[in-house]
Amino acid sequence: MKRKNEVLIGFLCILLSVACTDVDENVYDKYEANEFYGTPEGSDVALAAVYAQVAGNWDGVGYAGADNGWYDLNAMSSDEQVIPHRNTGDWQLDFARTFKHEWLPSDLMVNNTWNWLYRSIFNANLAVDQLVSANADASKIAEAKVLRAFFYYLLIDDYGSVPFYTENNITVDQIPQASRIEVYDFIVTELTESVDLLSAERGGDYYGRFNKWAGYALLAKVYLNAEVYTGVAQWQACLDVCEAISEGGFSLHTAAESESSPFSSQYYDLFGDVLPEDETILAMYASVNIVSRNIYGVRTLFGSHGQEVFGYSGWNGTIVPKQYFLQYDENDIRRKQFIFGEQPGGVNYSTDVTSLDDPGAAPQAGIRGLKFYPAGTMDGGGASNDFPIYRYADILLMQAECNVRLGNASEAKPFIDIVRERAGLSALEANPTITDVYNERTFELNWEGHRRQDMIRFGTFLQPNEFRGASSEFRKLFPIPTSALDANPGLQQNPGY
């Protein structure tokens, strides 16, 4: 906790020192401003404004941590979680409609995600310009470019062909729409030219920042999904980058028993207040009421259950669909995150949910998920769990997937087995199939923002489930928001909308 607070306070001080400048007495001309951004302190100011967009908070801002933004749009359009409308009238219908693949171009989450990503790109463009103009250290310029590539990657993953610009001297109505392939090529070029310029330092000041290893993880993700984006697979390129990450000295965090850890397993420290640096490659900060927050534990529990366990009322929101939960082996320590049956506070969660929206679910219907068991400073608005954007277990499973897809199943087996064995399961009896890889990603990475992307890549996203029939092909992309089309008449809507 001490290390996280030091880093957070450092970032806040950087921002506050700029905000508190007395502009009536100190007027900086362009030359002086350029000099400022060329200093280590000035470079950090430029970057801090971009990183501030990564941290999740209210109004759909951020990568994860709060609600109605990128995380909810991507997680609840998959099969791993949903907030049902309750038959008592609680909760908006947006989450249930997203799970049922009934979203519209005017939906709040669709708009919030789009607006957040373009706000982030604007800030990243500004940082790149400030740092380049000031002839800042090459590693800082590279960091700003990698951040921009990160946001464009999230954009093409969700929306396909999108407005594309790298300089802010253009009005919204004039920003040209680039194809998904064109933006993909830009992302790959930016990353391959920039990642090796990033710091190789792990943890410390680079906990929560793009260092070399986090940059490689982003590039690996881009290559992993290249066939979806461009029609041309890049399995070997992805594998090569994953192997480069292995040089960073990462390892799987222990899952040893510990009474001080949630569910008595140190595995769940991976989702706590400060994430273990042995496995965490890139984390998102969360310190409730200071920088961001993490609502995912409090949002899932029924009111009196949360009150009894954590001292504040739960929101009775997110549930885990029964079909998803039933895939887990009873001996899997990752199954412990799912809560059902009798609980403190006079609560009894049923595993069956008969309706998501009309008339909705009963108040205590649905399995609850506590992967992000509330940690650190907490209140009714959330907790201080940091969020793992990239961790080493994901990289190992990417290596397994690429090897299987390249016909090297025997070479894939050790990567899956080590993840399984950490979870308390036995090694696979035979070389893994692509289904084995998919299943292990299901068990290991739920609620971490990867599921929709995985389902699309493995061809399961459009399949029917207990709450809807098969979806149409166009649902693999979200629509460009109506407000964006109104602001830029040159944009073309995605097919089907």
C-alpha positions in Angstrom: 0.0 0.0 0.0 2.9 2.4 0.8 4.4 2.0 -2.6 1.1 2.7 -4.4 0.4 5.8 -2.3 3.9 7.1 -3.0 3.5 6.7 -6.7 -0.1 8.1 -6.7 0.9 11.1 -4.6 3.8 11.7 -7.0 1.6 11.8 -10.0 -0.9 14.0 -8.2 1.8 16.4 -7.1 2.9 16.8 -10.7 -0.6 17.6 -11.8 -1.2 20.0 -8.9 2.0 21.8 -9.4 0.9 22.7 -12.9 -2.6 23.5 -11.8 -1.3 25.9 -9.0 0.9 27.9 -11.3 0.1 31.6 -10.8 -0.5 32.6 -14.4 -1.0 36.3 -13.4 2.7 36.5 -12.4 4.3 33.8 -14.6 3.5 34.0 -18.3 5.4 31.4 -20.3 6.0 32.0 -23.9 6.2 29.0 -26.4 10.0 28.7 -26.1 9.9 28.5 -22.3 7.0 26.0 -22.5 9.0 23.8 -24.9 12.0 23.9 -22.5 9.7 22.9 -19.6 8.4 19.8 -21.4 11.9 18.8 -22.3 12.8 18.4 -18.6 12.1 15.2 -16.7 9.5 16.9 -14.6 7.8 18.5 -17.6 7.8 15.2 -19.5 6.0 13.6 -16.6 3.4 16.4 -16.6 2.7 15.7 -20.3 2.4 12.0 -19.7 0.4 12.3 -16.5 -2.4 14.0 -18.4 -2.7 10.9 -20.6 -2.5 8.4 -17.9 -5.2 10.2 -16.0 -7.5 9.0 -18.8 -6.6 5.3 -18.1 -7.9 5.4 -14.6 -11.5 4.5 -14.4 -14.1 6.7 -12.7 -17.7 7.9 -13.1 -19.4 8.9 -16.3 -17.8 6.1 -18.4 -14.3 7.4 -18.1 -11.4 5.0 -18.0 -10.3 1.5 -18.8 -11.9 -0.2 -15.8 -12.9 0.4 -12.2 -16.3 2.1 -12.5 -19.4 1.6 -14.6 -21.1 2.5 -18.0 -17.8 2.6 -19.9 -15.3 0.5 -21.9 -15.2 -2.3 -19.3 -18.9 -2.8 -19.0 -19.5 -2.6 -22.8 -16.9 -5.3 -23.5 -17.5 -7.5 -20.5 -21.3 -7.5 -20.6 -21.5 -8.2 -24.3 -19.6 -11.4 -23.6 -20.9 -14.4 -21.6 -19.0 -13.8 -18.3 -21.2 -11.3 -16.5 -24.3 -9.2 -16.6 -26.3 -6.8 -14.5 -30.0 -7.9 -14.8 -32.8 -5.6 -14.4 -34.5 -6.6 -11.2 -38.2 -7.4 -10.9 -38.2 -4.8 -8.1 -37.4 -2.1 -10.6 -33.7 -1.8 -9.9 -31.0 -1.3 -12.5 -31.3 0.2 -16.0 -32.0 -2.1 -18.9 -28.8 -1.2 -20.8 -26.7 -4.0 -19.2 -29.2 -6.7 -20.0 -29.7 -5.5 -23.5 -25.9 -5.5 -24.0 -25.7 -9.1 -22.8 -28.5 -10.0 -25.2 -26.7 -8.2 -28.1 -29.5 -5.6 -28.5 -27.4 -2.5 -28.2 -28.1 0.6 -30.2 -26.0 3.5 -31.6 -27.6 5.8 -29.0 -26.8 3.6 -26.0 -24.9 5.2 -23.1 -22.1 2.7 -22.9 -21.5 2.9 -26.7 -21.3 6.7 -26.5 -19.2 6.8 -23.3 -16.6 4.4 -24.6 -16.3 6.3 -27.9 -16.0 9.7 -26.1 -13.5 8.4 -23.6 -11.2 6.9 -26.2 -11.2 10.1 -28.4 -10.6 12.3 -25.3 -7.7 10.1 -24.5 -6.3 10.2 -28.1 -6.6 14.0 -28.0 -4.5 14.1 -24.8 -2.0 11.6 -26.3 -1.7 13.7 -29.4 -1.0 16.8 -27.3 1.6 15.0 -25.2 3.4 13.7 -28.3 3.4 17.3 -29.7 4.6 18.8 -26.5 7.4 16.2 -26.0 8.6 16.3 -29.6 8.6 20.1 -29.7 10.6 20.2 -26.6 13.1 17.6 -27.8 12.3 15.5 -24.7 14.0 12.2 -23.9 13.2 9.6 -26.6 11.8 7.2 -24.0 9.2 9.8 -22.9 8.1 10.5 -26.5 7.9 6.7 -27.1 5.7 6.3 -24.0 3.3 8.9 -25.3 3.1 7.2 -28.7 2.6 3.8 -27.1 -0.3 5.2 -25.1 -1.8 6.6 -28.2 -1.5 3.3 -30.0 -3.1 1.6 -27.0 -6.2 3.8 -27.3 -6.4 3.3 -31.1 -6.1 -0.4 -30.6 -9.1 -0.3 -28.2 -11.0 1.7 -30.8 -10.5 -0.6 -33.8 -11.3 -3.6 -31.6 -14.7 -2.2 -30.7 -15.7 -0.1 -33.7 -13.7 -1.2 -36.7 -13.0 1.7 -39.1 -12.8 4.9 -37.1 -11.9 8.6 -37.4 -8.1 8.8 -37.4 -5.9 11.8 -36.6 -2.5 12.3 -34.9 -2.5 16.2 -34.7 -5.1 18.2 -32.9 -5.2 21.1 -35.4 -8.4 19.7 -37.0 -12.1 20.1 -36.2 -14.2 17.0 -35.5 -16.2 17.3 -38.6 -13.0 17.1 -40.8 -11.4 14.1 -39.2 -11.2 11.4 -41.9 -12.4 7.9 -41.3 -9.6 5.3 -41.7 -10.1 1.6 -42.4 -9.5 -0.9 -39.6 -6.5 -2.2 -41.6 -5.0 1.3 -42.0 -5.3 2.0 -38.3 -3.9 -1.5 -37.5 -0.9 -0.7 -39.6 -0.3 2.6 -37.9 -0.5 0.9 -34.4 2.0 -1.8 -35.4 4.4 0.8 -36.9 4.2 3.0 -33.8 4.7 0.1 -31.4 7.6 -1.5 -33.3 9.3 1.8 -33.6 8.7 2.9 -30.0 8.6 -0.1 -27.6 12.4 -0.7 -27.5 12.9 2.9 -26.5 10.8 2.5 -23.4 12.4 1.9 -20.0 13.0 -1.7 -19.0 12.5 -0.9 -15.3 9.8 -3.0 -13.6 7.7 -1.7 -10.7 8.6 1.3 -8.7 7.9 4.4 -10.8 6.9 2.2 -13.7 4.1 0.4 -11.8 1.1 1.5 -13.8 3.1 2.9 -16.7 4.1 1.6 -20.1 7.6 0.2 -19.8 9.2 -2.0 -22.4 7.4 -5.1 -21.2 4.0 -3.5 -21.1 4.6 -2.2 -24.6 5.5 -5.7 -25.8 2.3 -7.0 -24.2 0.2 -4.5 -26.1 2.0 -5.4 -29.4 1.4 -9.1 -28.7 -2.3 -8.4 -28.2 -2.5 -6.5 -31.5 -0.8 -9.4 -33.3 -3.0 -12.0 -31.5 -6.1 -10.4 -33.0 -4.6 -9.4 -36.4 -6.7 -11.9 -38.3 -9.8 -10.4 -36.9 -8.7 -6.9 -37.8 -7.0 -7.5 -41.2 -7.9 -11.0 -42.4 -4.2 -12.0 -42.1 -3.1 -14.0 -39.0 0.1 -13.0 -37.2 0.6 -16.0 -34.9 4.4 -16.2 -35.3 4.8 -12.5 -34.8 2.7 -12.7 -31.6 4.7 -15.6 -30.4 8.0 -13.8 -31.0 6.8 -10.8 -29.0 5.6 -13.1 -26.1 9.0 -14.7 -26.0 10.6 -11.3 -25.8 8.4 -10.6 -22.7 9.7 -13.7 -21.1 13.1 -12.0 -20.9 11.6 -9.5 -18.5 11.9 -11.9 -15.6 8.1 -12.4 -15.0 6.7 -15.5 -13.3 3.3 -16.7 -12.1 2.4 -15.5 -8.6 2.0 -18.2 -6.0 -1.4 -19.6 -5.1 -0.2 -20.8 -1.7 -2.6 -20.8 1.2 -2.8 -17.6 3.2 -5.4 -16.6 5.8 -4.7 -12.9 5.0 -5.6 -13.3 1.4 -9.2 -13.5 0.0 -10.5 -17.1 -0.2 -7.3 -18.1 1.7 -5.2 -18.1 -1.5 -2.5 -15.7 -2.5 -3.7 -16.1 -6.0 -6.3 -13.5 -5.2 -3.6 -11.0 -4.3 -3.3 -10.5 -8.1 -6.6 -8.5 -7.9 -6.0 -6.6 -4.6 -4.9 -3.2 -3.5 -1.3 -3.4 -4.9 -0.8 -6.0 -7.5 2.2 -8.4 -7.2 5.0 -7.3 -9.5 6.2 -10.9 -10.2 3.2 -11.4 -12.5 1.7 -8.0 -13.2 2.9 -6.4 -16.4 0.7 -3.3 -16.5 -1.8 -2.2 -13.8 -4.4 0.5 -13.6 -4.3 2.5 -10.3 -7.3 2.7 -8.1 -7.4 4.5 -4.7 -11.0 5.3 -4.0 -11.8 9.0 -3.7 -8.2 9.9 -4.8 -7.5 8.3 -8.1 -10.1 6.1 -9.7 -11.9 3.3 -7.8 -12.9 -0.4 -8.2 -16.6 -1.0 -7.8 -16.7 -4.6 -9.0 -16.8 -6.2 -5.5 -19.4 -3.9 -4.0 -21.5 -3.8 -7.2 -22.1 -7.5 -7.2 -23.3 -8.2 -3.6 -26.8 -7.8 -2.2 -27.1 -4.9 0.2 -27.2 -6.7 3.5 -24.5 -9.1 2.4 -22.1 -6.3 1.6 -23.0 -4.5 4.8 -22.3 -7.6 6.9 -19.0 -8.5 5.2 -17.5 -5.1 4.3 -19.3 -2.6 6.4 -21.2 -0.9 3.6 -24.2 -1.9 1.5 -23.8 -3.8 -1.7 -25.4 -2.6 -4.9 -27.0 -6.0 -5.9 -25.9 -5.7 -9.5 -23.5 -8.0 -11.4 -24.1 -11.7 -11.6 -22.2 -14.6 -13.3 -24.4 -16.6 -15.7 -24.9 -20.2 -14.5 -23.6 -21.6 -17.8 -20.3 -19.7 -17.4 -19.9 -20.8 -13.7 -20.6 -24.5 -14.5 -17.5 -24.8 -16.7 -15.2 -24.6 -13.7 -13.8 -27.8 -12.0 -14.8 -28.0 -8.4 -11.1 -28.3 -7.4 -10.1 -25.1 -9.3 -9.1 -22.4 -6.8 -10.4 -19.9 -9.4 -13.9 -21.3 -8.7 -13.8 -19.8 -5.2 -14.4 -16.3 -6.5 -18.0 -17.3 -7.3 -20.5 -16.8 -4.4 -23.9 -18.6 -4.2 -26.2 -20.1 -1.6 -26.6 -18.9 1.9 -24.4 -15.9 2.9 -24.0 -13.5 5.8 -26.7 -10.9 6.2 -29.6 -13.3 5.7 -28.9 -13.6 2.0 -29.4 -16.7 -0.2 -28.2 -16.4 -3.8 -29.9 -18.8 -6.2 -27.9 -20.1 -9.2 -30.8 -19.8 -11.6 -31.9 -16.6 -13.3 -35.1 -16.9 -15.4 -35.2 -13.4 -16.8 -32.8 -10.5 -17.4 -35.2 -7.8 -18.4 -38.9 -8.7 -18.6 -39.9 -8.9 -15.8 -36.3 -9.2 -14.7 -34.4 -11.2 -12.0 -35.5 -11.7 -8.5 -33.5 -9.7 -5.9 -31.3 -12.5 -4.8 -31.1 -14.5 -8.0 -27.8 -15.0 -9.6 -24.2 -16.2 -8.7 -22.0 -13.3 -7.6 -18.3 -12.7 -8.5 -15.7 -11.6 -6.0 -12.5 -11.8 -8.0 -11.9 -8.2 -7.0 -12.6 -8.8 -3.4 -12.7 -5.2 -2.0 -9.3 -4.2 -0.7 -7.5 -1.1 0.7 -9.5 2.0 1.5 -13.1 1.4 0.7 -16.6 2.9 1.1 -20.0 2.6 -0.6 -18.5 4.0 -3.8 -16.0 1.2 -4.3 -12.6 0.0 -3.1 -8.9 0.5 -4.0 -8.2 -2.7 -5.9 -5.9 -2.0 -8.8 -6.8 -3.5 -12.1 -4.6 -5.9 -14.1 -4.5 -4.7 -17.7 -1.8 -7.2 -18.7 -0.3 -10.0 -16.6 2.0 -12.9 -17.3 -0.6 -15.7 -17.1 -2.2 -14.1 -20.1 1.1 -14.1 -22.0 1.7 -17.8 -21.3 -1.8 -18.6 -22.6 -1.1 -16.5 -25.7 2.0 -18.5 -26.3 0.0 -21.7 -25.9 -2.6 -20.4 -28.4 -0.1 -19.3 -31.0 1.8 -22.6 -30.8 -1.5 -24.6 -31.3 -2.5 -22.5 -34.2 0.9 -22.9 -35.8 0.6 -26.7 -35.4 3.0 -27.0 -32.5 0.7 -28.4 -29.9 3.4 -30.3 -28.0 5.2 -26.9 -27.5 2.0 -25.3 -26.3 1.4 -27.9 -23.5 3.8 -26.5 -20.9 2.3 -23.0 -21.1 -1.2 -24.3 -20.3 0.0 -26.8 -17.7 1.8 -24.3 -15.6 -1.3 -22.1 -15.4 -3.5 -25.1 -14.6 -1.2 -26.4 -11.9 -1.1 -23.0 -10.2 -4.9 -23.3 -10.0 -4.7 -26.7 -8.3 -5.5 -28.7 -11.4 -3.6 -31.5 -13.0 -1.7 -31.1 -16.2 -3.5 -31.9 -19.5 -3.4 -35.6 -20.3 -2.6 -34.9 -24.0 -1.4 -32.1 -26.1 -3.8 -29.1 -26.0 -6.4 -28.5 -28.7 -7.6 -25.0 -29.6 -10.6 -25.7 -27.4 -8.3 -26.4 -24.4 -6.7 -23.1 -24.9 -10.0 -21.3 -25.1 -11.2 -23.0 -22.0 -8.2 -22.1 -20.0 -8.5 -18.5 -21.0 -12.1 -18.7 -19.8 -11.1 -20.0 -16.4 -8.0 -17.7 -15.8 -9.0 -14.3 -17.3 -12.7 -13.8 -16.5 -13.7 -10.3 -15.5 -10.3 -8.8 -16.7 -11.6 -7.2 -19.9 -10.4 -9.9 -22.4 -13.5 -12.1 -22.9 -15.4 -10.4 -25.8 -12.2 -10.2 -27.8 -11.4 -13.9 -27.1 -14.9 -15.0 -28.0 -14.7 -13.2 -31.4 -11.2 -14.6 -32.1 -12.4 -18.2 -31.2 -15.7 -17.9 -33.1 -18.0 -18.2 -30.1 -19.2 -14.6 -29.8 -22.4 -15.0 -31.9 -23.5 -18.3 -30.5 -26.8 -18.5 -28.6 -26.9 -18.7 -24.8 -29.5 -19.2 -22.1 -30.9 -15.6 -22.6 -30.7 -15.0 -26.4 -30.6 -16.8 -29.7 -27.7 -16.6 -32.2 -26.5 -13.1 -33.0 -26.0 -11.6 -36.5 -22.5 -11.2 -37.9 -22.6 -7.4 -37.6 -22.7 -7.6 -33.8 -18.9 -8.3 -33.8 -18.6 -4.5 -33.9 -20.3 -1.9 -31.9 -22.0 0.9 -33.8 -20.5 4.3 -34.3 -22.5 6.5 -31.9 -25.3 8.6 -33.4 -23.8 11.7 -31.8 -20.5 11.1 -33.6 -22.3 10.7 -37.0 -24.1 13.9 -36.4 -20.8 15.7 -35.5 -18.9 14.3 -38.5 -21.2 13.8 -41.6 -18.3 12.1 -43.4 -18.4 9.0 -41.2 -20.0 5.8 -42.4 -21.9 3.7 -39.9 -20.9 0.0 -39.5 -23.1 -2.4 -41.5 -26.2 -3.6 -39.7 -26.9 -0.4 -37.8 
